[in-house]
Amino acid sequence: MAASKDTVKIIRVRVTEGRTGLLFAESEDLQGLLVAEPDMASLWEKVPEAIQDHHRAMGASVIVKRATHRDPSHHTFAAIPEEMITREAARH
């Protein structure tokens, strides 16, 4: 489901390692998200792009940023609607 124009969507990403050493990033919060890369640096480069692509396919344009979260089993990202950022910037 894409983020609405007024809602920041939190996406928790779980990383697992496959039998061949390839790392997989998946999320229960964003059905269909699957990124596979050989190392963590490449994975963290591709995950935000995949989240943006997923939202774009649903008709929404978002900025994706890493977020802090206390759950050690997940890495957290925030998908922020571009319209929300533009509207807030105009207010200031």
Residue, then its C-alpha position, 0 to 999 in steps of 0.5 A: m500500500a502506498a503512503s497517503k499524501d499526509t502520512v509518513k509510512i514506517i517500513r521495518v526491513r528484516v535482513t536474512e542471509g541465503r545459503t550462498g551468502l547473498l543478503f536479502a531484505e524483506s518487509e512485512d510492512l511493504q508487501g512485495l519488497l525484496v532486495a538481494e545484494p552481496d553485502m550490507a553496503s549495497l543492500w542499504e543503497k538499494v533498499p530505499e530505491a526499491i521502496q521508492d519504486h514500490h510507492r511510485a508504482m502505486g502512484a505516490s512519490v516519496i523520499v525514503k530515509r533510514a530511521t532509528h528503531r529499538d528493535p534489533s531484528h529489523h532496520t527501519f525506514a521512513a517513506i515521506p510523501e514529497e507533497m507533504i515535504t513541499r507543503e511544510a516547506a511552503r508554510h515556513 
